[in-house]
Amino acid sequence: MKSNAPWAAPRINAETTGLETQTAWKRLFRLELFAKAGVVLFGAVLALSPLPAPAQSPAHTTVVVFSDRPMPDQAWTALFDAVRKTAESSGDAGAFGQAGTLEDGKAIDFDASAEFVRGDAVKPGMQVNDAISVYLHGDCALQPLPRRTAYGVPLGWVLRQDGRIAPFIHVDCTRIGQVLGAEAQGLDSEARERMMAEAMARVLVHEWIHVAAQTDRHGRNGITKASFDVADLIGESKPRAGESKPRTSGR
């Protein structure tokens, strides 16, 4: 359930309902959705030709990240560094309850050593073993705001296709910026870039776990929670000194 109440934490969703999913899926693949940004995502995704995995060898994951808007090189570097760090730390007991499992005991085939590729670097005919496409929506440059302006909104989502959670991850940069804008006041551009990269990475890895585990279930703690507050997004265990921030778990 969505809520705009000021005590509601942003939601991290695995959309699974039939009619809504079908509608969203059709809308997602309209070519004109991203054409305004000069990025032909549909063609780029189709250019990723899967290679058969070698016998007795697990498929290596390639995560291809597309952005609605151009991002500077340093922002891409910060994002990929943050995703690698988050992915590497997400297989421990703190993230799943047990190493490599969700709290319900479901095993996760999670490739924390995946390769990351910028969408604007994808070339026709590029071949990969196991591709996951990530779409960054909106403005991924964190700007200082006088107050937080987003509550109880989805920050990321995945969709079901033919009964499976499809390997397409969506991250809403604009909404993340609306959640973190107040935290960015007084920070220089490098610190804001680092904060945004950390938040985007945590949302991305959360959705990646849905894809890897093929489940819409959430955990009670850590990166598998259904809802993130500000401290979850920036990787802090508690609010900064002198600040009081609600920590609301998703339902």
Secondary structure, DSSP 8 states (H G I E B T S, - for coil): ----STT---EEEEE--HHHHHHHHHHHT-THHHHTTT--HHHHHHT-EE----TTS---EEEEEEESS---HHHHHHHHHHHHHHHHHTTSHHHHSBTTB-TT--B----TT-EEEEGGG--TT-EESEEEEEEEES--S----SS----S-EEEEEEEETTEE-SEEEEEHHHHHHHHGGGGTT--HHHHHHHHHHHHHHHHHHHHHHHHHT-----SSGGG-SB--HHHHHT-SS--TT---------
